[in-house]
Amino acid sequence: MNKRIPDQTSSIAPVRRRGHEAPTAVAREGWRYHHLGIPTLTPHSGERHLPGLKVHVSGFESSPYGIEWMRFEPDAPYPEVLMTVPHVAFEVDDLEAALEGKEILLAPNRPSAGVKVAMILDDGAPVELLEFAAEVKTKTEAGD
């Protein structure tokens, strides 16, 4: 059965998406997959504590699929959906433009130097958008 799938990531009119086609965010908007964040209550080996963000993270640096485990502190100041539902993250070239017309879950912020992030909500699912400054990309490519 072919159902009309509403396009929630773009102001472009909804279209039918076939099984082999990339999501609109990738195909039309040019967003690039970055990671999958999975909330957990279980400590993982190699966790890094990010005290300013009140979260412990692990896996991102070593996962070949970009899976990042996230264990939030009890008083973490985030919406419940972010702490309980996995999120997909995309790198975008222009965060402000990518946010236009979207339901914002977490306003744009700078968790580290050269990185701007925001979270949107799409049909109840959290989606993270990241914009990296040119110097961060250059530094990463150089292996620093």
PyMOL commands that place a pseudoatom at each C-alpha (Angstrom):
pseudoatom trace, name=CA, resn=MET, resi=1, chain=A, elem=C, hetatm=0, pos=[0.000, 0.000, 0.000]
pseudoatom trace, name=CA, resn=ASN, resi=2, chain=A, elem=C, hetatm=0, pos=[1.455, 3.349, -1.001]
pseudoatom trace, name=CA, resn=LYS, resi=3, chain=A, elem=C, hetatm=0, pos=[0.685, 5.986, 1.596]
pseudoatom trace, name=CA, resn=ARG, resi=4, chain=A, elem=C, hetatm=0, pos=[1.376, 9.653, 1.195]
pseudoatom trace, name=CA, resn=ILE, resi=5, chain=A, elem=C, hetatm=0, pos=[4.137, 10.443, 3.699]
pseudoatom trace, name=CA, resn=PRO, resi=6, chain=A, elem=C, hetatm=0, pos=[4.054, 14.006, 5.016]
pseudoatom trace, name=CA, resn=ASP, resi=7, chain=A, elem=C, hetatm=0, pos=[7.349, 15.791, 4.586]
pseudoatom trace, name=CA, resn=GLN, resi=8, chain=A, elem=C, hetatm=0, pos=[8.124, 17.157, 8.043]
pseudoatom trace, name=CA, resn=THR, resi=9, chain=A, elem=C, hetatm=0, pos=[11.667, 18.321, 7.368]
pseudoatom trace, name=CA, resn=SER, resi=10, chain=A, elem=C, hetatm=0, pos=[11.054, 20.804, 4.598]
pseudoatom trace, name=CA, resn=SER, resi=11, chain=A, elem=C, hetatm=0, pos=[8.636, 23.409, 3.358]
pseudoatom trace, name=CA, resn=ILE, resi=12, chain=A, elem=C, hetatm=0, pos=[8.647, 21.586, 0.008]
pseudoatom trace, name=CA, resn=ALA, resi=13, chain=A, elem=C, hetatm=0, pos=[5.316, 19.889, -0.802]
pseudoatom trace, name=CA, resn=PRO, resi=14, chain=A, elem=C, hetatm=0, pos=[4.940, 16.297, 0.441]
pseudoatom trace, name=CA, resn=VAL, resi=15, chain=A, elem=C, hetatm=0, pos=[5.930, 13.556, -1.998]
pseudoatom trace, name=CA, resn=ARG, resi=16, chain=A, elem=C, hetatm=0, pos=[5.778, 9.794, -2.046]
pseudoatom trace, name=CA, resn=ARG, resi=17, chain=A, elem=C, hetatm=0, pos=[9.032, 8.263, -0.893]
pseudoatom trace, name=CA, resn=ARG, resi=18, chain=A, elem=C, hetatm=0, pos=[10.002, 4.875, -2.240]
pseudoatom trace, name=CA, resn=GLY, resi=19, chain=A, elem=C, hetatm=0, pos=[11.902, 2.325, -0.163]
pseudoatom trace, name=CA, resn=HIS, resi=20, chain=A, elem=C, hetatm=0, pos=[15.217, 2.887, -1.920]
pseudoatom trace, name=CA, resn=GLU, resi=21, chain=A, elem=C, hetatm=0, pos=[15.073, 6.696, -1.748]
pseudoatom trace, name=CA, resn=ALA, resi=22, chain=A, elem=C, hetatm=0, pos=[16.894, 8.808, 0.818]
pseudoatom trace, name=CA, resn=PRO, resi=23, chain=A, elem=C, hetatm=0, pos=[14.825, 10.866, 3.283]
pseudoatom trace, name=CA, resn=THR, resi=24, chain=A, elem=C, hetatm=0, pos=[14.045, 14.423, 2.228]
pseudoatom trace, name=CA, resn=ALA, resi=25, chain=A, elem=C, hetatm=0, pos=[16.479, 15.833, 4.796]
pseudoatom trace, name=CA, resn=VAL, resi=26, chain=A, elem=C, hetatm=0, pos=[19.294, 14.068, 2.964]
pseudoatom trace, name=CA, resn=ALA, resi=27, chain=A, elem=C, hetatm=0, pos=[18.068, 14.058, -0.636]
pseudoatom trace, name=CA, resn=ARG, resi=28, chain=A, elem=C, hetatm=0, pos=[16.786, 17.635, -0.852]
pseudoatom trace, name=CA, resn=GLU, resi=29, chain=A, elem=C, hetatm=0, pos=[18.153, 19.504, 2.130]
pseudoatom trace, name=CA, resn=GLY, resi=30, chain=A, elem=C, hetatm=0, pos=[21.692, 18.092, 1.929]
pseudoatom trace, name=CA, resn=TRP, resi=31, chain=A, elem=C, hetatm=0, pos=[21.870, 17.098, 5.594]
pseudoatom trace, name=CA, resn=ARG, resi=32, chain=A, elem=C, hetatm=0, pos=[24.574, 14.531, 6.402]
pseudoatom trace, name=CA, resn=TYR, resi=33, chain=A, elem=C, hetatm=0, pos=[24.231, 11.707, 8.919]
pseudoatom trace, name=CA, resn=HIS, resi=34, chain=A, elem=C, hetatm=0, pos=[26.398, 12.326, 11.988]
pseudoatom trace, name=CA, resn=HIS, resi=35, chain=A, elem=C, hetatm=0, pos=[25.351, 9.962, 14.769]
pseudoatom trace, name=CA, resn=LEU, resi=36, chain=A, elem=C, hetatm=0, pos=[22.589, 8.097, 16.552]
pseudoatom trace, name=CA, resn=GLY, resi=37, chain=A, elem=C, hetatm=0, pos=[22.202, 9.067, 20.213]
pseudoatom trace, name=CA, resn=ILE, resi=38, chain=A, elem=C, hetatm=0, pos=[20.726, 6.400, 22.461]
pseudoatom trace, name=CA, resn=PRO, resi=39, chain=A, elem=C, hetatm=0, pos=[19.711, 7.239, 26.024]
pseudoatom trace, name=CA, resn=THR, resi=40, chain=A, elem=C, hetatm=0, pos=[20.633, 4.626, 28.616]
pseudoatom trace, name=CA, resn=LEU, resi=41, chain=A, elem=C, hetatm=0, pos=[20.512, 4.153, 32.355]
pseudoatom trace, name=CA, resn=THR, resi=42, chain=A, elem=C, hetatm=0, pos=[23.422, 1.699, 32.253]
pseudoatom trace, name=CA, resn=PRO, resi=43, chain=A, elem=C, hetatm=0, pos=[27.024, 2.910, 32.582]
pseudoatom trace, name=CA, resn=HIS, resi=44, chain=A, elem=C, hetatm=0, pos=[29.209, 1.926, 29.593]
pseudoatom trace, name=CA, resn=SER, resi=45, chain=A, elem=C, hetatm=0, pos=[32.953, 1.338, 29.618]
pseudoatom trace, name=CA, resn=GLY, resi=46, chain=A, elem=C, hetatm=0, pos=[34.949, 4.320, 28.445]
pseudoatom trace, name=CA, resn=GLU, resi=47, chain=A, elem=C, hetatm=0, pos=[32.251, 6.837, 29.354]
pseudoatom trace, name=CA, resn=ARG, resi=48, chain=A, elem=C, hetatm=0, pos=[33.236, 10.481, 29.344]
pseudoatom trace, name=CA, resn=HIS, resi=49, chain=A, elem=C, hetatm=0, pos=[31.515, 12.733, 31.833]
pseudoatom trace, name=CA, resn=LEU, resi=50, chain=A, elem=C, hetatm=0, pos=[30.504, 16.124, 30.483]
pseudoatom trace, name=CA, resn=PRO, resi=51, chain=A, elem=C, hetatm=0, pos=[29.681, 17.908, 33.750]
pseudoatom trace, name=CA, resn=GLY, resi=52, chain=A, elem=C, hetatm=0, pos=[28.509, 21.136, 32.106]
pseudoatom trace, name=CA, resn=LEU, resi=53, chain=A, elem=C, hetatm=0, pos=[25.964, 19.158, 30.088]
pseudoatom trace, name=CA, resn=LYS, resi=54, chain=A, elem=C, hetatm=0, pos=[25.107, 16.745, 32.931]
pseudoatom trace, name=CA, resn=VAL, resi=55, chain=A, elem=C, hetatm=0, pos=[25.580, 13.695, 30.751]
pseudoatom trace, name=CA, resn=HIS, resi=56, chain=A, elem=C, hetatm=0, pos=[27.962, 10.748, 30.379]
pseudoatom trace, name=CA, resn=VAL, resi=57, chain=A, elem=C, hetatm=0, pos=[28.688, 9.734, 26.772]
pseudoatom trace, name=CA, resn=SER, resi=58, chain=A, elem=C, hetatm=0, pos=[30.399, 6.755, 25.191]
pseudoatom trace, name=CA, resn=GLY, resi=59, chain=A, elem=C, hetatm=0, pos=[30.831, 4.983, 21.899]
pseudoatom trace, name=CA, resn=PHE, resi=60, chain=A, elem=C, hetatm=0, pos=[30.921, 7.912, 19.501]
pseudoatom trace, name=CA, resn=GLU, resi=61, chain=A, elem=C, hetatm=0, pos=[34.677, 7.810, 18.927]
pseudoatom trace, name=CA, resn=SER, resi=62, chain=A, elem=C, hetatm=0, pos=[34.789, 4.040, 18.412]
pseudoatom trace, name=CA, resn=SER, resi=63, chain=A, elem=C, hetatm=0, pos=[31.480, 3.052, 16.810]
pseudoatom trace, name=CA, resn=PRO, resi=64, chain=A, elem=C, hetatm=0, pos=[31.762, 2.412, 13.060]
pseudoatom trace, name=CA, resn=TYR, resi=65, chain=A, elem=C, hetatm=0, pos=[28.090, 3.433, 12.819]
pseudoatom trace, name=CA, resn=GLY, resi=66, chain=A, elem=C, hetatm=0, pos=[28.226, 6.626, 14.853]
pseudoatom trace, name=CA, resn=ILE, resi=67, chain=A, elem=C, hetatm=0, pos=[26.330, 5.222, 17.837]
pseudoatom trace, name=CA, resn=GLU, resi=68, chain=A, elem=C, hetatm=0, pos=[26.631, 7.321, 20.970]
pseudoatom trace, name=CA, resn=TRP, resi=69, chain=A, elem=C, hetatm=0, pos=[25.314, 6.146, 24.327]
pseudoatom trace, name=CA, resn=MET, resi=70, chain=A, elem=C, hetatm=0, pos=[24.052, 8.931, 26.578]
pseudoatom trace, name=CA, resn=ARG, resi=71, chain=A, elem=C, hetatm=0, pos=[23.502, 8.530, 30.324]
pseudoatom trace, name=CA, resn=PHE, resi=72, chain=A, elem=C, hetatm=0, pos=[21.935, 11.630, 31.819]
pseudoatom trace, name=CA, resn=GLU, resi=73, chain=A, elem=C, hetatm=0, pos=[22.363, 12.813, 35.393]
pseudoatom trace, name=CA, resn=PRO, resi=74, chain=A, elem=C, hetatm=0, pos=[19.116, 12.795, 37.421]
pseudoatom trace, name=CA, resn=ASP, resi=75, chain=A, elem=C, hetatm=0, pos=[18.946, 16.610, 37.420]
pseudoatom trace, name=CA, resn=ALA, resi=76, chain=A, elem=C, hetatm=0, pos=[19.849, 17.071, 33.737]
pseudoatom trace, name=CA, resn=PRO, resi=77, chain=A, elem=C, hetatm=0, pos=[17.860, 20.038, 32.381]
pseudoatom trace, name=CA, resn=TYR, resi=78, chain=A, elem=C, hetatm=0, pos=[16.548, 18.404, 29.204]
pseudoatom trace, name=CA, resn=PRO, resi=79, chain=A, elem=C, hetatm=0, pos=[13.071, 17.543, 27.951]
pseudoatom trace, name=CA, resn=GLU, resi=80, chain=A, elem=C, hetatm=0, pos=[11.987, 14.030, 28.910]
pseudoatom trace, name=CA, resn=VAL, resi=81, chain=A, elem=C, hetatm=0, pos=[11.771, 12.943, 25.266]
pseudoatom trace, name=CA, resn=LEU, resi=82, chain=A, elem=C, hetatm=0, pos=[15.466, 13.697, 24.749]
pseudoatom trace, name=CA, resn=MET, resi=83, chain=A, elem=C, hetatm=0, pos=[16.450, 11.617, 27.782]
pseudoatom trace, name=CA, resn=THR, resi=84, chain=A, elem=C, hetatm=0, pos=[14.253, 8.639, 26.888]
pseudoatom trace, name=CA, resn=VAL, resi=85, chain=A, elem=C, hetatm=0, pos=[13.929, 8.415, 23.084]
pseudoatom trace, name=CA, resn=PRO, resi=86, chain=A, elem=C, hetatm=0, pos=[16.876, 7.804, 20.719]
pseudoatom trace, name=CA, resn=HIS, resi=87, chain=A, elem=C, hetatm=0, pos=[17.698, 10.650, 18.343]
pseudoatom trace, name=CA, resn=VAL, resi=88, chain=A, elem=C, hetatm=0, pos=[19.340, 10.850, 14.954]
pseudoatom trace, name=CA, resn=ALA, resi=89, chain=A, elem=C, hetatm=0, pos=[21.803, 13.683, 14.344]
pseudoatom trace, name=CA, resn=PHE, resi=90, chain=A, elem=C, hetatm=0, pos=[22.629, 15.402, 11.077]
pseudoatom trace, name=CA, resn=GLU, resi=91, chain=A, elem=C, hetatm=0, pos=[25.381, 17.843, 10.175]
pseudoatom trace, name=CA, resn=VAL, resi=92, chain=A, elem=C, hetatm=0, pos=[24.028, 20.899, 8.371]
pseudoatom trace, name=CA, resn=ASP, resi=93, chain=A, elem=C, hetatm=0, pos=[25.800, 23.778, 6.647]
pseudoatom trace, name=CA, resn=ASP, resi=94, chain=A, elem=C, hetatm=0, pos=[23.525, 26.498, 8.073]
pseudoatom trace, name=CA, resn=LEU, resi=95, chain=A, elem=C, hetatm=0, pos=[21.814, 25.724, 11.371]
pseudoatom trace, name=CA, resn=GLU, resi=96, chain=A, elem=C, hetatm=0, pos=[19.540, 28.772, 11.327]
pseudoatom trace, name=CA, resn=ALA, resi=97, chain=A, elem=C, hetatm=0, pos=[18.274, 27.942, 7.841]
pseudoatom trace, name=CA, resn=ALA, resi=98, chain=A, elem=C, hetatm=0, pos=[17.786, 24.277, 8.772]
pseudoatom trace, name=CA, resn=LEU, resi=99, chain=A, elem=C, hetatm=0, pos=[15.623, 25.295, 11.751]
pseudoatom trace, name=CA, resn=GLU, resi=100, chain=A, elem=C, hetatm=0, pos=[13.199, 27.389, 9.699]
pseudoatom trace, name=CA, resn=GLY, resi=101, chain=A, elem=C, hetatm=0, pos=[9.675, 26.064, 10.060]
pseudoatom trace, name=CA, resn=LYS, resi=102, chain=A, elem=C, hetatm=0, pos=[10.690, 23.271, 12.455]
pseudoatom trace, name=CA, resn=GLU, resi=103, chain=A, elem=C, hetatm=0, pos=[9.392, 22.553, 15.965]
pseudoatom trace, name=CA, resn=ILE, resi=104, chain=A, elem=C, hetatm=0, pos=[12.373, 23.449, 18.158]
pseudoatom trace, name=CA, resn=LEU, resi=105, chain=A, elem=C, hetatm=0, pos=[12.945, 21.192, 21.151]
pseudoatom trace, name=CA, resn=LEU, resi=106, chain=A, elem=C, hetatm=0, pos=[16.261, 22.764, 22.282]
pseudoatom trace, name=CA, resn=ALA, resi=107, chain=A, elem=C, hetatm=0, pos=[17.264, 26.204, 21.046]
pseudoatom trace, name=CA, resn=PRO, resi=108, chain=A, elem=C, hetatm=0, pos=[20.607, 26.653, 19.289]
pseudoatom trace, name=CA, resn=ASN, resi=109, chain=A, elem=C, hetatm=0, pos=[23.526, 26.487, 21.704]
pseudoatom trace, name=CA, resn=ARG, resi=110, chain=A, elem=C, hetatm=0, pos=[27.294, 25.972, 21.686]
pseudoatom trace, name=CA, resn=PRO, resi=111, chain=A, elem=C, hetatm=0, pos=[28.291, 22.897, 23.693]
pseudoatom trace, name=CA, resn=SER, resi=112, chain=A, elem=C, hetatm=0, pos=[31.932, 23.286, 22.622]
pseudoatom trace, name=CA, resn=ALA, resi=113, chain=A, elem=C, hetatm=0, pos=[34.130, 25.636, 20.615]
pseudoatom trace, name=CA, resn=GLY, resi=114, chain=A, elem=C, hetatm=0, pos=[33.200, 25.782, 16.939]
pseudoatom trace, name=CA, resn=VAL, resi=115, chain=A, elem=C, hetatm=0, pos=[30.053, 23.679, 17.309]
pseudoatom trace, name=CA, resn=LYS, resi=116, chain=A, elem=C, hetatm=0, pos=[26.463, 24.927, 17.199]
pseudoatom trace, name=CA, resn=VAL, resi=117, chain=A, elem=C, hetatm=0, pos=[23.630, 22.490, 17.906]
pseudoatom trace, name=CA, resn=ALA, resi=118, chain=A, elem=C, hetatm=0, pos=[19.868, 22.501, 18.244]
pseudoatom trace, name=CA, resn=MET, resi=119, chain=A, elem=C, hetatm=0, pos=[17.222, 19.825, 18.618]
pseudoatom trace, name=CA, resn=ILE, resi=120, chain=A, elem=C, hetatm=0, pos=[13.971, 19.655, 16.723]
pseudoatom trace, name=CA, resn=LEU, resi=121, chain=A, elem=C, hetatm=0, pos=[10.976, 17.424, 17.235]
pseudoatom trace, name=CA, resn=ASP, resi=122, chain=A, elem=C, hetatm=0, pos=[9.603, 15.565, 14.222]
pseudoatom trace, name=CA, resn=ASP, resi=123, chain=A, elem=C, hetatm=0, pos=[6.395, 13.641, 14.830]
pseudoatom trace, name=CA, resn=GLY, resi=124, chain=A, elem=C, hetatm=0, pos=[7.473, 13.032, 18.444]
pseudoatom trace, name=CA, resn=ALA, resi=125, chain=A, elem=C, hetatm=0, pos=[11.040, 12.011, 17.579]
pseudoatom trace, name=CA, resn=PRO, resi=126, chain=A, elem=C, hetatm=0, pos=[14.005, 14.181, 18.596]
pseudoatom trace, name=CA, resn=VAL, resi=127, chain=A, elem=C, hetatm=0, pos=[16.417, 15.131, 15.806]
pseudoatom trace, name=CA, resn=GLU, resi=128, chain=A, elem=C, hetatm=0, pos=[19.732, 16.873, 16.468]
pseudoatom trace, name=CA, resn=LEU, resi=129, chain=A, elem=C, hetatm=0, pos=[21.203, 19.345, 13.991]
pseudoatom trace, name=CA, resn=LEU, resi=130, chain=A, elem=C, hetatm=0, pos=[24.896, 20.281, 14.186]
pseudoatom trace, name=CA, resn=GLU, resi=131, chain=A, elem=C, hetatm=0, pos=[26.842, 23.014, 12.432]
pseudoatom trace, name=CA, resn=PHE, resi=132, chain=A, elem=C, hetatm=0, pos=[30.630, 22.883, 12.622]
pseudoatom trace, name=CA, resn=ALA, resi=133, chain=A, elem=C, hetatm=0, pos=[32.851, 25.912, 12.094]
pseudoatom trace, name=CA, resn=ALA, resi=134, chain=A, elem=C, hetatm=0, pos=[35.396, 25.570, 9.289]
pseudoatom trace, name=CA, resn=GLU, resi=135, chain=A, elem=C, hetatm=0, pos=[38.312, 25.508, 11.751]
pseudoatom trace, name=CA, resn=VAL, resi=136, chain=A, elem=C, hetatm=0, pos=[36.790, 22.516, 13.583]
pseudoatom trace, name=CA, resn=LYS, resi=137, chain=A, elem=C, hetatm=0, pos=[36.486, 20.558, 10.323]
pseudoatom trace, name=CA, resn=THR, resi=138, chain=A, elem=C, hetatm=0, pos=[40.047, 21.480, 9.294]
pseudoatom trace, name=CA, resn=LYS, resi=139, chain=A, elem=C, hetatm=0, pos=[41.401, 20.469, 12.695]
pseudoatom trace, name=CA, resn=THR, resi=140, chain=A, elem=C, hetatm=0, pos=[39.540, 17.132, 12.542]
pseudoatom trace, name=CA, resn=GLU, resi=141, chain=A, elem=C, hetatm=0, pos=[40.732, 16.391, 9.014]
pseudoatom trace, name=CA, resn=ALA, resi=142, chain=A, elem=C, hetatm=0, pos=[44.326, 17.083, 10.081]
pseudoatom trace, name=CA, resn=GLY, resi=143, chain=A, elem=C, hetatm=0, pos=[43.967, 14.459, 12.829]
pseudoatom trace, name=CA, resn=ASP, resi=144, chain=A, elem=C, hetatm=0, pos=[44.339, 16.908, 15.720]
for i in range(1, 144): cmd.bond("trace and resi %d" % i, "trace and resi %d" % (i + 1))
show_as sticks, trace
zoom trace
